[in-house]
Structures are given as structure tokens and as C-alpha cells.
Amino acid sequence: MSLAVKILRGIFALVFLVALPLAAHGADLPKFSKGINLARLHNLAHRDPERPGRFLWPPFRGDLAKISDAELKRLKDIGFDFIRLPVAPAPFLSVTEAESRILIDELFDTVRRLQDHGFGVLLDPHPGHGEPRFSAPRILENPSNEEFEAYLRWLETLARHMRRLPAGKSALGLMNEPQADCHHLVATDWTDIQPLLYRAVRDVAPDLALVLTVGCWSSYRALGYLDMTPFDENTFVDIHYYSPHYFTHQSLLFAGEPTRYMAGLAYPGADGNVEETLRLTEERIALLRRTHPDRVAEDALEQAKVGISRYYDDPPPIDRAYIASHFDIIRRWAASQSVDPARIVIGEFGAARPPSGMAENPGRDVWIRDVREEAEASGFAWAYWDYNAGSGYPGFGLVFDNESRTIDPDMVKALGLDVTALDR
């Protein structure tokens, strides 16, 4: 660890010793239970092809930036009680102050509209990791840089608006999936930065429920690094669950190697057939060589075979007990930190449909059901990722496609919701 980082962490520790938070003035924690991510409304901005690093105006546009009252009523009728609403900071921080105010007003028009439909809202600041300036790594690189300061001021602005909304229906996150590593040993770590963001936002909004998270893409694997001492009880902890990643992200073009090459992995693993998985994987690689040759390595099949072998043959078996073991880690961490299970939110989980033309992923709905049931048995809230289909691929969506927005009844059943409401 460098001397500069040691000094920085020493300063952080001193600040927290003299400024440990008071309880959040008796505010009621929102009672989130069954949620859905609306990940397209204020999150996927349109870039300006003529100005690198900038966005078209308005940045959130097109049909994916809209959701009708009828759709919201349908989501409420089938049983969702809260919305996790991802919001990309870069478009707000890359425009003029007047334009940023317009985007803030539009965002909170959406929040109030969702709450008017009876939903609680967990507002999720969602920086991309590939942004040239306002990426999560760049913001978190150093708390003295301009990007961190701009992000912090933006969070405070969100908090000022959120504190005017019903406390029992409102929560604000600090940052989605802040870092890929579970813990940085030499660089500034999320455990250093999160308390700084928390303290600043708590000073602005003493009664607002805030949402904490961890590294490793907000995975349970990083929970051991989260000490709840600096935080009050008016907080949630947001954990994301996509395990095993080979299964949940198989065949997706944006996934890493060898996941993007693999197809037909079954859940539970005991129900799978290695020969059939290899056949479908070979079809997937052949398709990629025709459509995206730049995304296929020469040894793609060899990489995929290693991944398939690990999935089916390496212990432990991929089944309900595998999932339960991970939720047991979360429960034990919560008990060790005196965190009520109702303060845990599985803020993202999902398994993607395969790309068009590929066979359905065997056991996808079973995996969704098992994760949901494990969350509920643990007393955790959950929010499925997400409502819309992907852009150019079926993706994780609750709906089959973004044109008809027809909800998949099998997914409604897997999520334990009221499938009969789809026919009303």
C-alpha cells in the first residue's frame, strides 16, 4: 500500500471517528418487497456521433424512454410493489446547468408518477464503467478529482428532491456496482469512498433511506468488506445475484470470454447434456463468426469447452443448494452486523433469454424461481432485472419484446406473482 493511500485512509478514519452518524431521526424504512428494474427510462442515453463523449439532446429519447400508464397498472396488478430506477449520471453532468435542471425535473416527474401508481421507488445512480469521463472507476479514482466532486454534488441534488417525497416510498442509492474488484489493496477502495458519499447525502437528507452496496459488482462475495459501523439503520444493502455467470449470461454478445460463446447450459446442471450443450455452442460460435467476426477468438471453441466442463463437472453441483449456499453467506453477514433481513435488497437478478435463433436456455425459469424463493425465505426484498428486453437481443426482460411489450407469463409464475392479472 502506498504512503499516499495510507494517509488518505487515515484521514477518512479520523473523519468518521468524529462524525459518526446519528440515527435517522426515527424515519420509517420503506417496506420494499417485490420489485422490478425499469432500466431504460433515464439510464440509456443517446450519444452524439459528431461529438465524442457528449450526448444528443434530449439524451433519454425514443420508445425505450417511455412507459405507459397501462403498463404501470399491469405491473402493479400482477404484484410488484416497488421500482428500482437506474439513472445514468453522465448525461446530467455533461450538459449545461440549465439543461441538467431540465433532466432533474423530468426524472422526478417519473419518480412521482411511479409513486402515484402505488410503487415505492429505489432511485439507483448507475454510472457506466465505459464512460470516458463519468465512469465509476474515474469517479472513484480519487475523492479530490473533479469527477468525484461533480458526482457528489449531483447525489446531493437527488437527495434534496427525494427528501420531499413520501419517506415510506423513497430510497436513494449511492452508486450501482462501484467496482469490479471485491477490495482494492493499494488503490482507493469503495470502502473508503462509500462513507464519504453517505455522510454528505445524510447531511442533506437526514430522514431519507439510503442504499449501500459492495464491490465485486455488488456481489455477496464482497460483503465481508462492508462494516456497517459508520451507517445508521435507515439504510438498505443492495446485493446483485447472477450466479453462475456462465448460465445467466450465456450467449450474450457483451459478455466476456468464454461466456459469449456458450449456449444451452442447463439449470440444474444435473438436467444438462454435455453433448447437446456443445452442439448448441458450436452453432453459437458459427453464428458469431458470420455476424460479429471481430468478437470471436480463434480458440473460441476450446475456451467454451473448458467453461462447459467447469459448469457441469467442477464441484459444487449447480442446483438449488448451490444458490442457497450463497444466500446463507448473506444471512450470516447480516446477523454479524445486526442488519435486519428486511434491509437487504437483491437489487438485481436475472437470467437472459438466448439471442434470436438460438434454443431456449434450459431451466431459465426454474433458476429465476429458485433465486426468488431463496430471497423471500431469507426475508430479503428483490428486484428483477429488468422490465424491457435488450436492445437488439431478447435479454433479461420480463417482456418478450419492446414492440408489443407482452409480459412472459412463465416469468410471472417464476416470480411468484399473479399471472391471472394478465388476463384482466
C-alpha positions, -999 to 999 in steps of 0.1 A, spaced: 0 0 0 14 34 -10 21 61 16 -4 84 0 -32 58 2 -23 51 39 -25 88 47 -58 91 28 -73 62 47 -61 76 80 -79 109 72 -110 90 64 -109 71 97 -104 103 117 -133 119 100 -156 90 108 -145 89 144 -155 125 150 -186 124 128 -203 90 132 -239 94 121 -268 99 144 -299 77 139 -320 89 111 -345 108 133 -369 80 135 -377 78 98 -396 47 87 -377 24 63 -397 18 31 -412 -16 30 -399 -29 -3 -407 -65 -12 -412 -74 -48 -396 -51 -74 -387 -47 -110 -360 -26 -126 -371 0 -151 -336 3 -166 -343 22 -198 -362 53 -188 -333 75 -175 -303 53 -180 -295 45 -216 -287 79 -231 -281 85 -268 -246 96 -277 -239 124 -302 -219 107 -331 -204 141 -340 -192 150 -305 -173 122 -288 -181 119 -251 -213 140 -255 -250 132 -258 -278 142 -281 -305 165 -266 -326 152 -250 -303 123 -241 -332 100 -230 -354 95 -260 -373 70 -281 -398 44 -271 -375 28 -245 -375 60 -226 -413 57 -222 -437 36 -202 -475 39 -204 -499 42 -175 -514 9 -187 -481 -8 -184 -476 6 -149 -511 -6 -139 -503 -40 -152 -471 -42 -132 -489 -32 -101 -518 -56 -107 -495 -86 -111 -479 -78 -77 -449 -56 -79 -447 -31 -51 -416 -11 -59 -395 1 -88 -357 2 -89 -350 31 -112 -314 32 -126 -302 67 -136 -271 74 -156 -252 104 -141 -231 112 -172 -259 129 -192 -267 152 -162 -230 160 -156 -221 166 -193 -246 194 -201 -252 230 -190 -266 238 -156 -300 247 -172 -301 215 -192 -293 195 -161 -322 211 -142 -345 200 -170 -333 164 -168 -337 165 -130 -373 178 -134 -380 151 -159 -365 124 -136 -386 134 -106 -417 137 -128 -411 100 -134 -405 92 -97 -437 110 -87 -456 92 -114 -444 58 -102 -453 67 -67 -488 79 -78 -493 44 -93 -486 30 -58 -450 19 -62 -421 26 -38 -391 39 -57 -354 30 -51 -335 55 -72 -303 39 -84 -274 61 -96 -260 39 -123 -227 51 -138 -213 31 -167 -179 16 -165 -171 25 -201 -178 63 -199 -148 84 -210 -152 107 -180 -181 99 -156 -174 62 -153 -175 46 -119 -137 39 -120 -130 75 -129 -153 90 -103 -139 68 -76 -103 71 -86 -96 100 -62 -121 119 -39 -102 151 -48 -108 149 -86 -134 170 -105 -155 139 -115 -159 128 -78 -169 163 -68 -194 167 -96 -209 133 -88 -211 141 -51 -229 174 -58 -253 155 -81 -261 130 -54 -268 158 -30 -292 173 -56 -310 140 -59 -313 138 -22 -328 173 -19 -355 162 -43 -360 128 -27 -365 142 8 -396 160 -4 -412 127 -13 -430 103 10 -404 87 32 -421 54 33 -419 51 -5 -385 65 -13 -349 54 -12 -317 67 -28 -286 46 -37 -251 59 -36 -237 41 -66 -245 9 -86 -218 -17 -89 -190 6 -80 -160 -16 -87 -151 -49 -103 -127 -60 -75 -141 -71 -42 -114 -50 -25 -85 -28 -36 -54 -33 -16 -34 -4 -29 -58 19 -48 -86 39 -32 -113 13 -23 -151 16 -23 -150 11 15 -131 44 17 -154 62 -6 -189 50 3 -188 65 38 -179 99 23 -209 98 -1 -231 86 27 -221 113 51 -226 141 25 -260 128 14 -272 121 50 -263 157 59 -286 169 31 -314 144 38 -314 132 74 -346 111 71 -341 96 36 -335 59 33 -301 53 16 -288 23 -2 -254 9 4 -235 -18 -16 -202 -35 -21 -175 -43 -46 -173 -74 -69 -202 -58 -90 -222 -57 -58 -219 -94 -52 -223 -113 -19 -186 -122 -23 -176 -87 -11 -199 -85 19 -171 -93 43 -155 -59 35 -187 -39 45 -186 -27 81 -219 -11 90 -205 9 119 -204 42 100 -240 39 88 -274 43 105 -303 19 104 -322 39 78 -302 21 52 -306 -8 28 -278 -30 14 -282 -38 -23 -267 -72 -34 -268 -84 -70 -270 -121 -79 -260 -136 -113 -246 -170 -103 -233 -189 -121 -225 -162 -146 -219 -188 -173 -256 -197 -171 -272 -163 -166 -252 -145 -193 -245 -174 -218 -246 -163 -255 -248 -126 -248 -225 -106 -271 -214 -81 -244 -204 -109 -220 -168 -118 -216 -150 -149 -229 -159 -177 -230 -195 -168 -218 -205 -152 -251 -196 -184 -269 -216 -208 -247 -252 -219 -253 -275 -245 -240 -261 -247 -204 -289 -262 -183 -301 -255 -148 -300 -275 -126 -267 -288 -140 -278 -324 -135 -305 -319 -161 -280 -309 -187 -264 -328 -215 -228 -320 -224 -231 -332 -260 -262 -310 -266 -246 -280 -249 -215 -285 -272 -237 -287 -303 -255 -255 -294 -223 -238 -285 -208 -247 -319 -239 -232 -336 -234 -201 -315 -198 -197 -325 -206 -203 -361 -232 -176 -360 -208 -151 -343 -182 -158 -370 -207 -147 -396 -222 -117 -378 -195 -104 -354 -162 -119 -365 -143 -93 -345 -158 -107 -313 -147 -143 -318 -113 -156 -308 -96 -183 -329 -97 -206 -299 -134 -198 -291 -145 -234 -291 -116 -246 -269 -124 -218 -244 -161 -228 -244 -153 -265 -239 -133 -256 -208 -162 -234 -195 -187 -262 -202 -166 -287 -184 -163 -264 -154 -200 -258 -153 -211 -294 -154 -182 -312 -137 -165 -290 -111 -180 -292 -76 -203 -280 -62 -232 -290 -85 -252 -262 -100 -286 -265 -83 -309 -250 -56 -284 -259 -29 -257 -240 -48 -279 -209 -47 -289 -215 -11 -253 -216 0 -248 -180 -13 -278 -167 4 -266 -183 36 -235 -161 33 -257 -131 30 -278 -141 60 -247 -148 82 -232 -114 73 -264 -96 81 -266 -114 115 -230 -105 123 -237 -68 115 -271 -67 133 -288 -59 100 -325 -68 98 -331 -91 67 -357 -66 56 -328 -41 49 -313 -65 23 -324 -60 -13 -314 -83 -40 -315 -53 -63 -306 -72 -95 -310 -108 -105 -319 -124 -138 -310 -149 -165 -311 -138 -201 -330 -153 -230 -307 -165 -257 -302 -145 -289 -327 -148 -317 -325 -182 -335 -309 -200 -305 -327 -226 -284 -342 -215 -251 -318 -218 -221 -330 -250 -203 -342 -242 -167 -341 -204 -170 -375 -200 -153 -365 -226 -127 -334 -206 -118 -354 -174 -115 -379 -191 -93 -352 -206 -71 -334 -173 -66 -366 -155 -58 -377 -182 -33 -343 -181 -16 -345 -143 -13 -380 -145 2 -372 -173 26 -343 -152 39 -367 -122 44 -350 -101 17 -366 -78 -8 -358 -84 -45 -360 -65 -78 -358 -84 -111 -335 -72 -139 -354 -60 -158 -387 -50 -175 -376 -43 -210 -360 -67 -234 -325 -58 -245 -316 -36 -274 -311 -59 -303 -314 -91 -283 -341 -106 -261 -321 -102 -229 -334 -104 -194 -367 -87 -199 -400 -95 -183 -415 -87 -217 -409 -108 -248 -400 -78 -269 -401 -40 -268 -426 -36 -295 -456 -55 -281 -444 -54 -245 -462 -86 -239 -453 -99 -205 -440 -135 -203 -465 -154 -181 -439 -181 -172 -417 -155 -157 -446 -141 -138 -451 -175 -123 -414 -179 -116 -415 -146 -97 -445 -158 -76 -468 -131 -89 -504 -131 -100 -504 -145 -136 -543 -142 -137 -539 -104 -137 -525 -105 -172 -560 -115 -185 -579 -88 -167 
